[in-house]
Amino acid sequence: MCKIKTIRVEDAAGQVLCHDMTRIVKGEMKGPQFRKGHIIRKEDIPMLLSMGKEQIYIWEKPEGYVHEDEVAETLAAICRGENIHQKGPSEGKIEFFARTDGLFQYDTAILNSINEIEDIIIAARHNHSAVKAGDKLAAMKAIPLVIEEDKLLRAKTIAGKDPLMHILPYCLKNAVIIITGNEVAKGLITDTFAPVLAEKLGAYGISVIKNIIVTDDTDQITNAIAEARRGKADMILCTGGMSVDPDDNTPGAIKKSGALIVTHGTPVIPGAMFLLAYFDDGVPIMGIPGCVMYTAATVFDVILPRIAAGRRLGRQDFTRMGAGGLCLSCPVCHYPICPFGKAL
């Protein structure tokens, strides 16, 4: 292990710091007052004493060990993928930030395996997070000042050749909304669903190019889907007709349109009756349950960033949502800063 020599601060002039030294002043600063490599001067000694440093530790790195800054740099190289930039190392830590709006993704199993290696850590915000440019994504560091090089080699082996973390920019640009319901088609009520969806889509740069209103008739819904397809929509949303009532024909119409259904029903509440399907060319079509119209956060809000980023979802993506899939219906909704939709 490292050989550590202790020197009184009063005798430390001329010594070279081997690590950052943090100063904390409530309400003013929390950060390195002196950086690694700084040559201690006589005038630095009062500051060091005020920071509670009565002695300085000098170490000699033995063969086979790696300094904390090198550890952070190696972990960053393992993790940093597209559209991510880093800051640091500072105090032995490197932080990641988003270069662009998009979907933050990584392999949770690989992250967990790396964190099982003693003395190194990688902390990240939730997988599948919707982020904006400048958002903090992750941080990584060694726990002690130096660690065995073998631990880093194990981390590299676990991670494999591809970067662990990346951001997928949002790539879908437009949508068609098909509003189903006899009461809307006949003018008995005014549709209030499409404006809600338009606002949610707009948060990811998706514009609504057309709203189509039809009755609950299966053929009308299927024809509207065909019209949306001819209009080259990036995604199609069908509102209403998703429950178990006999006249709720939206799921059948989506199936009849030729789309392959991934799931009809999710272990997420609100949003249990949600449907996702894809056409052969990869265009997604969704059946949106009524709860999306009046509830702040539903399964639609959970999966929309992934759809907007062009990720093709499979059934297992939904079956894994049960852990964390229950909205607690808080009096004031703070989604996405809450546990909802964040599977372990």
SERO-4910 file (N, C-alpha, C, O; in steps of 0.05 Angstrom, whole numbers):
BEGIN
 pado doro    nc1    nc2    nc3   cac1   cac2   cac3    cc1    cc2    cc3    oc1    oc2    oc3
  Met    A     17    -24      0      0      0      0     18     25      0     42     23      1
  Cys    A      6     48     -1     21     73     -3     37     78     22     29     72     45
  Lys    A     60     90     18     76     99     40     68    128     45     70    145     27
  Ile    A     59    134     69     50    161     76     68    173     97     74    161    117
  Lys    A     76    197     92     93    212    110     78    236    120     65    250    104
  Thr    A     79    241    146     64    263    158     83    286    163    104    283    175
  Ile    A     74    310    154     90    334    159     73    355    172     50    360    163
  Arg    A     83    368    193     68    390    205     64    413    184     82    419    168
  Val    A     41    425    185     35    446    166     56    468    168     65    479    148
  Glu    A     64    475    192     84    496    196    110    489    182    126    507    176
  Asp    A    115    464    177    140    455    164    136    447    135    154    435    123
  Ala    A    113    453    123    106    443     97    114    460     74    110    453     51
  Ala    A    125    484     79    133    501     57    152    487     39    172    475     48
  Gly    A    146    488     13    163    475     -7    153    448    -15    163    437    -35
  Gln    A    135    436      0    124    410     -7    103    412    -29     90    433    -31
  Val    A    100    392    -45     81    392    -67     56    376    -59     59    353    -51
  Leu    A     33    388    -61      8    374    -54      3    351    -74      7    354    -98
  Cys    A     -6    328    -63    -12    306    -80    -41    302    -85    -50    284    -99
  His    A    -58    320    -73    -87    318    -77    -99    346    -72    -87    362    -58
  Asp    A   -122    350    -83   -136    375    -77   -144    377    -48   -149    357    -35
  Met    A   -144    402    -37   -151    406     -9   -176    424     -9   -175    447    -19
  Thr    A   -197    414      2   -223    428      1   -227    447     24   -219    442     47
  Arg    A   -238    470     17   -246    490     37   -276    494     36   -287    498     15
  Ile    A   -288    494     59   -317    498     61   -323    522     79   -315    523    102
  Val    A   -337    542     67   -346    565     82   -376    567     76   -384    573     54
  Lys    A   -392    563     97   -421    563     93   -431    588     79   -425    610     87
  Gly    A   -446    583     57   -458    605     42   -439    619     23   -448    637      8
  Glu    A   -414    611     23   -394    624      5   -382    605    -15   -382    610    -39
  Met    A   -370    583     -5   -357    565    -23   -355    537    -12   -355    533     13
  Lys    A   -352    518    -30   -345    490    -23   -330    480    -47   -341    473    -67
  Gly    A   -303    479    -44   -287    470    -67   -257    470    -59   -250    477    -37
  Pro    A   -241    463    -78   -212    462    -73   -199    490    -69   -200    506    -87
  Gln    A   -188    494    -46   -173    519    -41   -145    516    -53   -134    535    -64
  Phe    A   -134    492    -52   -108    486    -63   -110    461    -81   -121    441    -73
  Arg    A    -99    463   -104   -100    441   -123    -76    422   -121    -55    430   -111
  Lys    A    -81    398   -129    -59    378   -131    -36    390   -148    -41    402   -169
  Gly    A    -12    387   -138     11    398   -152     20    425   -142     41    435   -150
  His    A      4    438   -125     10    464   -115     34    462    -96     35    444    -79
  Ile    A     54    480    -99     76    481    -81     69    499    -57     63    523    -61
  Ile    A     69    488    -34     60    502    -10     80    525     -4    105    521     -3
  Arg    A     69    549      0     86    572      7     81    580     36     62    571     48
  Lys    A     99    595     47     96    604     75     70    618     79     57    615    100
  Glu    A     62    635     59     37    650     62     12    632     61    -10    642     68
  Asp    A     15    607     51     -8    589     51    -14    576     78    -36    567     83
  Ile    A      6    577     96      3    562    121    -20    572    138    -35    556    149
  Pro    A    -24    599    141    -48    607    157    -74    598    146    -92    590    160
  Met    A    -76    597    119   -101    587    107   -105    558    113   -127    549    119
  Leu    A    -84    542    110    -85    513    116    -94    509    144   -110    491    150
  Leu    A    -82    524    163    -90    521    191   -119    528    195   -133    515    211
  Ser    A   -129    549    181   -157    557    184   -176    537    173   -200    535    180
  Met    A   -165    520    155   -182    498    143   -181    473    161   -192    453    154
  Gly    A   -167    475    183   -166    452    201   -144    433    194   -144    410    204
  Lys    A   -125    441    178   -103    424    169    -79    429    186    -65    449    182
  Glu    A    -74    412    205    -50    416    222    -27    400    212     -4    404    221
  Gln    A    -32    381    194    -10    366    183    -16    359    154    -40    358    145
  Ile    A      5    355    138      2    348    110     12    320    106     33    312    117
  Tyr    A     -3    305     90      5    277     85     19    276     57      7    284     37
  Ile    A     43    266     57     58    262     32     60    233     26     67    217     44
  Trp    A     53    224      2     54    196     -4     70    191    -29     74    208    -46
  Glu    A     81    167    -30     95    158    -53     80    135    -66     75    114    -53
  Lys    A     72    139    -91     55    118   -104     71     93   -110     91     95   -125
  Pro    A     63     70    -98     78     46   -104     70     34   -131     50     42   -143
  Glu    A     86     17   -141     80      4   -167     54    -12   -165     49    -25   -145
  Gly    A     38    -10   -186     13    -25   -187    -11    -10   -175    -33    -21   -173
  Tyr    A     -7     15   -167    -28     32   -156    -33     56   -174    -16     65   -189
  Val    A    -58     66   -173    -66     89   -190    -77    111   -173    -93    106   -155
  His    A    -70    136   -179    -79    159   -165   -109    164   -171   -118    156   -192
  Glu    A   -123    178   -153   -151    182   -156   -158    197   -181   -179    191   -193
  Asp    A   -142    216   -190   -148    230   -215   -146    212   -239   -163    214   -257
  Glu    A   -127    194   -239   -125    174   -261   -149    155   -260   -159    147   -281
  Val    A   -157    148   -236   -181    131   -234   -205    144   -246   -219    132   -262
  Ala    A   -209    170   -239   -232    184   -250   -231    187   -280   -251    183   -294
  Glu    A   -207    192   -291   -204    194   -320   -210    167   -334   -222    167   -355
  Thr    A   -201    146   -322   -206    119   -334   -236    113   -333   -247    103   -353
  Leu    A   -249    118   -310   -278    113   -309   -293    130   -329   -312    121   -341
  Ala    A   -284    155   -332   -297    173   -352   -294    162   -380   -313    163   -396
  Ala    A   -271    151   -386   -266    140   -413   -284    115   -417   -293    110   -439
  Ile    A   -289    100   -396   -306     77   -398   -335     85   -403   -350     72   -418
  Cys    A   -343    107   -391   -372    115   -390   -380    135   -412   -402    133   -422
  Arg    A   -362    153   -420   -370    176   -436   -376    168   -465   -357    161   -480
  Gly    A   -401    170   -473   -409    165   -501   -418    190   -515   -408    212   -508
  Glu    A   -435    188   -534   -443    210   -551   -458    232   -535   -474    226   -517
  Asn    A   -453    257   -542   -467    280   -533   -464    285   -503   -482    296   -489
  Ile    A   -441    277   -492   -435    281   -464   -408    295   -462   -389    287   -476
  His    A   -406    315   -445   -380    327   -439   -374    325   -409   -393    322   -393
  Gln    A   -349    328   -402   -341    324   -374   -328    349   -363   -317    365   -378
  Lys    A   -328    351   -336   -313    371   -322   -297    357   -300   -306    338   -288
  Gly    A   -272    366   -296   -255    354   -277   -233    338   -291   -230    339   -315
  Pro    A   -216    325   -275   -222    318   -247   -217    342   -228   -199    358   -232
  Ser    A   -234    344   -208   -231    363   -186   -237    348   -160   -258    335   -157
  Glu    A   -218    350   -142   -220    334   -117   -224    304   -123   -237    290   -109
  Gly    A   -211    295   -144   -211    267   -151   -237    258   -165   -241    234   -169
  Lys    A   -254    277   -173   -281    270   -184   -284    282   -211   -275    305   -216
  Ile    A   -297    267   -230   -304    277   -256   -335    277   -258   -348    258   -249
  Glu    A   -346    298   -269   -375    299   -273   -382    301   -302   -367    312   -318
  Phe    A   -405    289   -310   -415    289   -337   -438    308   -339   -454    311   -321
  Phe    A   -440    322   -363   -462    340   -369   -471    335   -397   -456    326   -414
  Ala    A   -497    341   -402   -509    337   -428   -501    359   -448   -502    382   -441
  Arg    A   -493    351   -472   -487    370   -493   -512    379   -507   -513    400   -520
  Thr    A   -533    363   -506   -557    368   -522   -582    357   -507   -579    341   -488
  Asp    A   -605    366   -514   -630    354   -504   -632    326   -515   -623    320   -537
  Gly    A   -643    308   -499   -645    281   -508   -651    261   -486   -658    269   -464
  Leu    A   -648    235   -493   -654    213   -474   -627    202   -464   -611    193   -479
  Phe    A   -623    204   -437   -599    194   -425   -602    164   -420   -621    155   -407
  Gln    A   -583    148   -430   -585    119   -428   -559    106   -420   -537    115   -427
  Tyr    A   -562     84   -406   -539     66   -399   -550     39   -391   -574     36   -386
  Asp    A   -532     20   -390   -539     -7   -382   -537     -9   -352   -515     -8   -340
  Thr    A   -560    -12   -338   -560    -12   -309   -545    -35   -297   -531    -32   -277
  Ala    A   -547    -58   -310   -533    -82   -300   -503    -78   -300   -489    -86   -282
  Ile    A   -492    -66   -322   -463    -61   -323   -455    -40   -302   -435    -44   -289
  Leu    A   -471    -19   -299   -465      1   -279   -463    -12   -251   -445     -6   -236
  Asn    A   -483    -29   -245   -483    -42   -219   -459    -60   -215   -447    -61   -193
  Ser    A   -451    -74   -236   -428    -92   -234   -402    -76   -229   -385    -85   -214
  Ile    A   -399    -53   -242   -375    -37   -238   -375    -26   -209   -354    -26   -196
  Asn    A   -398    -18   -199   -400     -8   -172   -395    -29   -151   -391    -23   -127
  Glu    A   -396    -54   -158   -390    -76   -139   -360    -78   -135   -352    -91   -115
  Ile    A   -344    -66   -152   -315    -66   -148   -308    -47   -125   -315    -23   -126
  Glu    A   -294    -57   -105   -288    -40    -82   -271    -16    -89   -253    -18   -105
  Asp    A   -277      6    -77   -261     31    -78   -266     48   -102   -253     69   -104
  Ile    A   -284     41   -120   -291     59   -142   -321     62   -143   -336     43   -137
  Ile    A   -331     86   -151   -359     90   -153   -366    106   -178   -351    123   -187
  Ile    A   -390    100   -189   -402    116   -211   -431    121   -203   -446    102   -199
  Ala    A   -438    146   -199   -465    154   -192   -478    168   -216   -466    185   -228
  Ala    A   -503    160   -223   -516    171   -246   -546    177   -241   -558    165   -223
  Arg    A   -557    196   -255   -586    200   -254   -599    175   -266   -586    159   -279
  His    A   -625    173   -263   -639    149   -272   -635    144   -302   -634    162   -318
  Asn    A   -633    118   -309   -633    110   -337   -659    119   -350   -680    121   -337
  His    A   -658    125   -376   -681    134   -391   -690    162   -383   -713    169   -389
  Ser    A   -673    178   -370   -682    205   -362   -682    223   -387   -665    222   -404
  Ala    A   -703    240   -388   -704    261   -408   -688    284   -397   -694    295   -376
  Val    A   -667    293   -412   -650    314   -402   -648    337   -422   -654    334   -446
  Lys    A   -640    360   -412   -635    383   -429   -605    389   -429   -590    381   -411
  Ala    A   -597    403   -449   -569    411   -452   -559    425   -426   -573    443   -417
  Gly    A   -537    416   -415   -526    428   -391   -533    413   -366   -521    417   -345
  Asp    A   -553    394   -367   -560    379   -344   -538    361   -334   -523    350   -351
  Lys    A   -535    358   -308   -515    340   -297   -525    311   -300   -549    306   -295
  Leu    A   -507    293   -308   -515    266   -314   -503    246   -295   -517    228   -286
  Ala    A   -478    248   -288   -464    228   -273   -439    239   -260   -429    260   -268
  Ala    A   -428    225   -241   -402    231   -229   -388    206   -221   -401    185   -216
  Met    A   -362    206   -221   -346    182   -216   -320    189   -202   -308    210   -207
  Lys    A   -311    171   -185   -286    176   -170   -277    151   -156   -291    131   -155
  Ala    A   -253    153   -145   -243    132   -127   -249    140    -98   -252    164    -92
  Ile    A   -252    121    -81   -257    127    -53   -231    135    -38   -230    156    -27
  Pro    A   -210    118    -39   -185    126    -27   -169    143    -46   -176    146    -69
  Leu    A   -146    153    -37   -129    169    -54   -117    154    -77   -113    164    -99
  Val    A   -110    129    -72   -100    111    -93   -113     84    -91   -121     76    -69
  Ile    A   -115     70   -114   -126     43   -113   -109     24   -130    -92     34   -146
  Glu    A   -113     -1   -127    -98    -21   -143   -107    -19   -172   -130    -17   -178
  Glu    A    -87    -19   -190    -93    -17   -219   -110    -40   -228   -126    -36   -247
  Asp    A   -108    -63   -215   -124    -86   -223   -154    -80   -222   -170    -91   -237
  Lys    A   -163    -63   -203   -191    -57   -201   -201    -41   -225   -224    -45   -234
  Leu    A   -185    -24   -236   -192    -10   -260   -193    -29   -284   -211    -26   -302
  Leu    A   -175    -48   -285   -175    -67   -307   -201    -83   -306   -212    -90   -327
  Arg    A   -210    -90   -282   -235   -105   -280   -259    -88   -289   -277    -98   -303
  Ala    A   -258    -62   -283   -280    -45   -292   -280    -43   -322   -302    -43   -334
  Lys    A   -257    -41   -335   -256    -40   -364   -267    -66   -376   -281    -65   -396
  Thr    A   -260    -88   -364   -270   -114   -375   -300   -116   -373   -313   -125   -392
  Ile    A   -311   -107   -351   -340   -108   -347   -354    -90   -367   -375    -97   -379
  Ala    A   -343    -66   -371   -355    -46   -389   -355    -55   -418   -373    -48   -433
  Gly    A   -335    -69   -426   -333    -77   -454   -322    -54   -471   -312    -34   -460
  Lys    A   -323    -56   -497   -310    -37   -515   -327    -12   -520   -316      8   -528
  Asp    A   -354    -14   -516   -371      9   -522   -375     27   -498   -376     16   -475
  Pro    A   -377     53   -501   -382     71   -478   -408     63   -464   -427     55   -477
  Leu    A   -408     66   -438   -431     57   -422   -454     77   -425   -477     68   -426
  Met    A   -448    103   -426   -470    123   -425   -470    139   -450   -450    145   -462
  His    A   -494    147   -458   -497    165   -481   -524    179   -481   -542    171   -465
  Ile    A   -527    199   -497   -552    214   -500   -562    211   -529   -547    217   -548
  Leu    A   -586    201   -531   -599    200   -558   -615    226   -562   -634    230   -547
  Pro    A   -607    242   -581   -623    266   -587   -651    259   -596   -655    237   -608
  Tyr    A   -670    276   -591   -698    271   -601   -698    274   -631   -688    294   -642
  Cys    A   -709    254   -645   -707    254   -674   -735    254   -688   -737    261   -712
  Leu    A   -756    246   -674   -783    247   -686   -793    276   -686   -791    289   -665
  Lys    A   -803    285   -708   -809    313   -712   -839    320   -713   -847    343   -706
  Asn    A   -856    301   -721   -884    308   -724   -902    285   -716   -893    262   -715
  Ala    A   -928    291   -712   -947    270   -704   -975    277   -716   -981    300   -721
  Val    A   -991    256   -719  -1019    260   -726  -1035    249   -702  -1029    227   -692
  Ile    A  -1055    264   -693  -1072    255   -671  -1099    248   -683  -1112    264   -697
  Ile    A  -1108    224   -677  -1135    215   -685  -1153    214   -661  -1148    198   -642
  Ile    A  -1173    231   -661  -1191    234   -638  -1216    217   -644  -1230    222   -664
  Thr    A  -1221    196   -628  -1243    178   -633  -1265    184   -612  -1260    192   -590
  Gly    A  -1290    180   -621  -1313    183   -603  -1337    194   -617  -1335    216   -629
  Asn    A  -1359    181   -615  -1384    191   -628  -1392    218   -618  -1401    235   -633
  Glu    A  -1388    223   -592  -1396    248   -580  -1380    271   -591  -1391    294   -593
  Val    A  -1355    267   -597  -1338    288   -609  -1344    291   -638  -1347    314   -648
  Ala    A  -1346    269   -653  -1351    270   -681  -1377    283   -688  -1380    296   -709
  Lys    A  -1397    279   -671  -1424    291   -675  -1426    319   -665  -1448    331   -667
  Gly    A  -1405    330   -653  -1406    357   -643  -1420    361   -617  -1427    383   -610
  Leu    A  -1425    339   -603  -1440    341   -577  -1421    353   -555  -1431    366   -537
  Ile    A  -1395    347   -557  -1376    359   -539  -1352    368   -555  -1347    359   -577
  Thr    A  -1336    386   -543  -1312    396   -556  -1289    379   -546  -1286    373   -522
  Asp    A  -1272    370   -564  -1249    354   -557  -1229    370   -540  -1222    393   -547
  Thr    A  -1221    359   -518  -1201    372   -501  -1176    355   -498  -1157    362   -483
  Phe    A  -1175    332   -513  -1153    314   -511  -1129    323   -528  -1106    323   -519
  Ala    A  -1135    331   -553  -1113    338   -571  -1095    361   -561  -1071    359   -564
  Pro    A  -1106    382   -548  -1089    403   -538  -1070    393   -516  -1047    402   -515
  Val    A  -1079    374   -500  -1062    363   -479  -1038    348   -492  -1015    351   -484
  Leu    A  -1045    332   -512  -1024    317   -525  -1004    335   -540   -980    330   -540
  Ala    A  -1015    355   -553   -998    374   -568   -977    387   -549   -954    391   -557
  Glu    A   -986    394   -525   -968    406   -506   -946    387   -497   -922    394   -495
  Lys    A   -954    362   -492   -934    342   -484   -915    336   -506   -891    334   -501
  Leu    A   -924    334   -531   -907    329   -553   -888    352   -558   -864    348   -565
  Gly    A   -898    377   -555   -882    400   -560   -857    402   -542   -837    414   -550
  Ala    A   -858    390   -518   -836    390   -500   -812    375   -512   -789    379   -503
  Tyr    A   -817    358   -532   -795    343   -544   -791    351   -574   -780    336   -589
  Gly    A   -801    374   -580   -797    385   -607   -814    372   -629   -808    374   -652
  Ile    A   -836    359   -620   -854    345   -640   -879    363   -645   -893    371   -626
  Ser    A   -884    369   -670   -907    385   -677   -930    367   -687   -925    347   -700
  Val    A   -954    376   -682   -978    361   -692   -985    372   -719   -992    396   -722
  Ile    A   -983    355   -740   -988    365   -767  -1018    361   -775  -1026    373   -794
  Lys    A  -1033    345   -760  -1061    342   -767  -1076    329   -744  -1066    311   -731
  Asn    A  -1100    339   -738  -1119    326   -721  -1142    314   -738  -1153    329   -754
  Ile    A  -1148    289   -734  -1170    276   -749  -1191    266   -729  -1184    251   -710
  Ile    A  -1215    275   -732  -1237    267   -714  -1254    246   -728  -1264    251   -750
  Val    A  -1259    224   -714  -1276    202   -725  -1294    191   -703  -1290    197   -680
  Thr    A  -1314    176   -712  -1331    162   -693  -1317    138   -681  -1294    133   -686
  Asp    A  -1332    122   -666  -1321     98   -654  -1322     74   -674  -1315     52   -667
  Asp    A  -1330     79   -699  -1331     58   -719  -1303     49   -726  -1285     65   -732
  Thr    A  -1299     22   -726  -1273     11   -731  -1262     19   -758  -1238     26   -761
  Asp    A  -1279     18   -779  -1270     25   -806  -1261     54   -807  -1242     61   -821
  Gln    A  -1276     72   -794  -1269    100   -794  -1242    105   -781  -1225    120   -791
  Ile    A  -1237     91   -759  -1211     94   -746  -1189     83   -763  -1167     96   -765
  Thr    A  -1193     60   -775  -1173     48   -793  -1167     66   -816  -1144     69   -824
  Asn    A  -1188     78   -828  -1184     96   -851  -1168    121   -843  -1152    131   -858
  Ala    A  -1173    131   -818  -1159    154   -808  -1129    147   -804  -1112    164   -809
  Ile    A  -1124    123   -795  -1096    114   -792  -1082    114   -819  -1059    122   -822
  Ala    A  -1096    103   -839  -1085    102   -866  -1079    130   -877  -1059    135   -890
  Glu    A  -1097    149   -870  -1093    177   -879  -1068    188   -866  -1052    202   -878
  Ala    A  -1065    183   -840  -1041    192   -825  -1016    180   -837   -995    193   -839
  Arg    A  -1017    155   -846   -994    142   -858   -987    155   -884   -964    159   -891
  Arg    A  -1007    162   -900  -1002    175   -925   -989    203   -921   -974    213   -938
  Gly    A   -995    215   -899   -984    241   -892   -956    240   -881   -944    260   -873
  Lys    A   -944    216   -880   -916    212   -871   -912    221   -842   -891    233   -836
  Ala    A   -931    215   -825   -928    222   -797   -905    206   -784   -903    182   -790
  Asp    A   -890    219   -767   -869    204   -752   -881    187   -730   -869    166   -723
  Met    A   -904    195   -720   -918    178   -700   -948    184   -702   -956    206   -711
  Ile    A   -964    165   -694   -993    168   -694  -1004    162   -667   -997    142   -654
  Leu    A  -1021    180   -657  -1034    177   -631  -1064    175   -634  -1076    192   -647
  Cys    A  -1075    154   -623  -1104    150   -624  -1116    154   -596  -1108    140   -577
  Thr    A  -1133    174   -593  -1144    180   -566  -1172    168   -563  -1188    168   -582
  Gly    A  -1177    157   -539  -1204    147   -533  -1208    119   -543  -1193    109   -559
  Gly    A  -1230    106   -533  -1237     80   -542  -1217     58   -533  -1214     38   -547
  Met    A  -1205     62   -510  -1184     43   -501  -1193     26   -478  -1178      9   -468
  Ser    A  -1218     29   -468  -1227     14   -445  -1239    -12   -454  -1237    -20   -477
  Val    A  -1254    -26   -436  -1265    -52   -443  -1294    -50   -451  -1308    -70   -455
  Asp    A  -1305    -25   -455  -1332    -22   -464  -1336    -34   -492  -1317    -34   -508
  Pro    A  -1359    -45   -498  -1364    -57   -524  -1359    -39   -548  -1352    -48   -570
  Asp    A  -1363    -12   -544  -1359      6   -567  -1332     19   -567  -1327     38   -582
  Asp    A  -1313      8   -551  -1286     18   -552  -1270      1   -572  -1260    -20   -565
  Asn    A  -1268     12   -596  -1257     -4   -618  -1229      5   -627  -1219     -6   -647
  Thr    A  -1216     23   -613  -1190     33   -621  -1169     11   -623  -1155      9   -643
  Pro    A  -1166     -7   -603  -1146    -28   -605  -1150    -46   -630  -1131    -53   -644
  Gly    A  -1175    -53   -635  -1181    -70   -658  -1174    -56   -684  -1165    -68   -703
  Ala    A  -1180    -30   -686  -1174    -14   -710  -1144    -12   -715  -1135    -14   -737
  Ile    A  -1129     -9   -693  -1099     -7   -696  -1089    -34   -706  -1071    -35   -724
  Lys    A  -1099    -56   -695  -1090    -82   -705  -1098    -86   -734  -1082    -97   -750
  Lys    A  -1122    -77   -741  -1132    -80   -769  -1115    -63   -788  -1114    -70   -812
  Ser    A  -1103    -42   -779  -1088    -24   -796  -1062    -37   -806  -1049    -27   -824
  Gly    A  -1054    -59   -794  -1030    -73   -802  -1006    -69   -783   -985    -80   -788
  Ala    A  -1010    -54   -762   -988    -49   -743   -985    -74   -725  -1005    -88   -719
  Leu    A   -960    -79   -717   -954   -101   -699   -956    -91   -670   -940    -73   -663
  Ile    A   -974   -102   -655   -978    -93   -627   -956   -104   -609   -952   -128   -608
  Val    A   -942    -86   -595   -922    -93   -576   -935    -99   -549   -929   -119   -536
  Thr    A   -953    -82   -540   -967    -86   -515   -993    -71   -516   -995    -49   -526
  His    A  -1014    -84   -505  -1039    -71   -499  -1044    -76   -469  -1054    -97   -462
  Gly    A  -1037    -56   -453  -1038    -60   -424  -1010    -58   -413   -991    -72   -423
  Thr    A  -1006    -42   -392   -980    -39   -379   -983    -40   -349  -1004    -33   -338
  Pro    A   -962    -50   -334   -963    -50   -305   -957    -22   -293   -941    -20   -275
  Val    A   -970     -2   -304   -966     25   -296   -994     38   -292  -1011     36   -309
  Ile    A   -997     50   -269  -1022     64   -262  -1016     92   -253  -1001     95   -233
  Pro    A  -1027    112   -266  -1047    111   -288  -1034    105   -315  -1011    112   -321
  Gly    A  -1051     92   -332  -1042     85   -359  -1043     56   -365  -1031     47   -385
  Ala    A  -1058     40   -349  -1058     11   -353  -1068      2   -380  -1059    -18   -390
  Met    A  -1085     18   -393  -1097     10   -419  -1082     20   -443  -1092     19   -465
  Phe    A  -1058     30   -438  -1041     41   -460  -1034     19   -480  -1031     -4   -473
  Leu    A  -1032     27   -506  -1025      8   -527  -1002     21   -544  -1003     44   -550
  Leu    A   -983      4   -551   -962     12   -569   -959     -9   -591   -959    -33   -585
  Ala    A   -957      0   -615   -952    -17   -638   -934     -3   -658   -930     21   -656
  Tyr    A   -923    -19   -677   -905     -8   -697   -913    -18   -725   -922    -41   -728
  Phe    A   -910     -1   -745   -913    -10   -772   -886    -21   -782   -866    -18   -769
  Asp    A   -887    -33   -805   -863    -46   -816   -839    -27   -819   -816    -34   -817
  Asp    A   -846     -1   -824   -824     18   -829   -815     31   -802   -799     50   -803
  Gly    A   -825     21   -780   -816     31   -754   -832     54   -742   -826     63   -720
  Val    A   -852     64   -757   -869     86   -746   -886     75   -723   -900     55   -726
  Pro    A   -885     88   -700   -901     79   -677   -929     90   -678   -934    112   -687
  Ile    A   -948     74   -669   -975     83   -665   -984     75   -637   -979     53   -628
  Met    A   -997     94   -624  -1004     89   -596  -1034     93   -591  -1047    110   -604
  Gly    A  -1045     77   -574  -1072     81   -564  -1070     94   -537  -1059     82   -518
  Ile    A  -1081    118   -535  -1077    134   -510  -1102    133   -493  -1123    142   -501
  Pro    A  -1100    121   -469  -1123    120   -451  -1131    148   -441  -1115    167   -441
  Gly    A  -1156    150   -432  -1167    176   -424  -1153    189   -401  -1154    214   -399
  Cys    A  -1139    173   -384  -1126    185   -361  -1105    206   -369  -1098    224   -354
  Val    A  -1093    203   -393  -1072    221   -402  -1083    249   -405  -1068    269   -402
  Met    A  -1109    252   -409  -1122    278   -414  -1123    294   -388  -1122    318   -389
  Tyr    A  -1126    280   -365  -1131    295   -340  -1112    289   -318  -1114    301   -296
  Thr    A  -1092    272   -322  -1073    265   -301  -1045    276   -310  -1037    272   -333
  Ala    A  -1031    288   -291  -1006    301   -297   -985    282   -308   -970    288   -327
  Ala    A   -983    258   -296   -962    239   -304   -974    211   -307   -987    201   -288
  Thr    A   -970    199   -330   -980    172   -336   -958    157   -351   -936    167   -355
  Val    A   -965    132   -358   -946    117   -373   -937    131   -399   -915    127   -409
  Phe    A   -955    147   -411   -948    161   -435   -925    180   -430   -907    183   -447
  Asp    A   -925    194   -407   -903    212   -401   -877    197   -396   -855    207   -402
  Val    A   -879    172   -386   -855    156   -381   -842    147   -407   -818    148   -410
  Ile    A   -858    139   -427   -847    127   -451   -843    148   -473   -828    142   -492
  Leu    A   -856    171   -472   -854    190   -494   -825    199   -500   -818    200   -524
  Pro    A   -808    204   -480   -780    212   -487   -766    190   -502   -750    196   -520
  Arg    A   -771    165   -496   -758    143   -510   -768    141   -539   -752    137   -558
  Ile    A   -794    144   -543   -805    144   -570   -794    168   -586   -787    165   -609
  Ala    A   -793    192   -573   -784    216   -587   -755    213   -595   -746    225   -615
  Ala    A   -739    197   -580   -711    193   -587   -707    171   -606   -684    163   -613
  Gly    A   -728    159   -616   -726    138   -637   -721    111   -626   -714     92   -642
  Arg    A   -723    107   -600   -718     80   -589   -742     62   -595   -765     70   -590
  Arg    A   -737     39   -605   -759     20   -609   -762      3   -584   -744    -11   -576
  Leu    A   -786      4   -573   -791    -10   -548   -803    -38   -553   -818    -42   -572
  Gly    A   -796    -57   -535   -807    -84   -536   -824    -89   -512   -826    -72   -494
  Arg    A   -836   -112   -511   -855   -118   -489   -840   -118   -462   -851   -109   -442
  Gln    A   -815   -127   -462   -801   -128   -437   -796   -100   -425   -794    -97   -401
  Asp    A   -794    -80   -443   -791    -53   -433   -814    -45   -415   -812    -30   -396
  Phe    A   -838    -56   -422   -862    -49   -406   -865    -67   -382   -873    -58   -361
  Thr    A   -859    -93   -385   -863   -111   -362   -844   -104   -339   -850   -111   -316
  Arg    A   -822    -90   -345   -804    -82   -324   -812    -56   -310   -799    -47   -291
  Met    A   -834    -44   -319   -842    -18   -308   -859    -21   -283   -866     -1   -270
  Gly    A   -867    -45   -275   -884    -49   -252   -871    -39   -226   -884    -26   -210
  Ala    A   -845    -43   -223   -830    -33   -199   -826     -3   -203   -810      6   -219
  Gly    A   -842     13   -189   -841     42   -193   -863     52   -211   -865     75   -217
  Gly    A   -881     33   -219   -902     40   -238   -928     50   -226   -948     54   -240
  Leu    A   -929     55   -199   -953     65   -186   -950     94   -179   -933    101   -162
  Cys    A   -966    111   -191   -966    139   -184   -979    142   -157   -999    130   -151
  Leu    A   -967    159   -140   -977    163   -112   -998    185   -111  -1008    192    -89
  Ser    A  -1005    197   -133  -1025    218   -134  -1021    240   -114  -1039    247    -98
  Cys    A   -997    251   -113   -990    272    -94  -1007    297    -99  -1014    302   -122
  Pro    A  -1014    311    -78  -1031    335    -81  -1018    355   -101  -1033    368   -116
  Val    A   -992    358   -101   -978    374   -121   -959    355   -136   -941    343   -124
  Cys    A   -962    353   -162   -946    335   -178   -919    347   -184   -917    370   -194
  His    A   -897    332   -178   -870    341   -184   -857    324   -205   -832    326   -209
  Tyr    A   -872    307   -219   -860    290   -239   -845    308   -260   -855    329   -268
  Pro    A   -820    299   -268   -808    273   -264   -790    271   -239   -775    252   -236
  Ile    A   -791    291   -221   -774    290   -197   -790    275   -176   -799    286   -156
  Cys    A   -793    249   -180   -808    232   -162   -802    203   -170   -789    198   -190
  Pro    A   -812    183   -154   -806    155   -160   -821    144   -183   -814    123   -193
  Phe    A   -842    157   -192   -860    145   -212   -846    140   -238   -832    157   -249
  Gly    A   -849    115   -248   -838    108   -274   -809    103   -275   -797    101   -296
  Lys    A   -797    100   -251   -768     95   -250   -762     67   -239   -758     64   -215
  Ala    A   -763     48   -257   -758     20   -249   -730     16   -240   -712     29   -250
  Leu    A   -726     -1   -220   -699     -7   -210   -684    -24   -230   -661    -31   -225
***
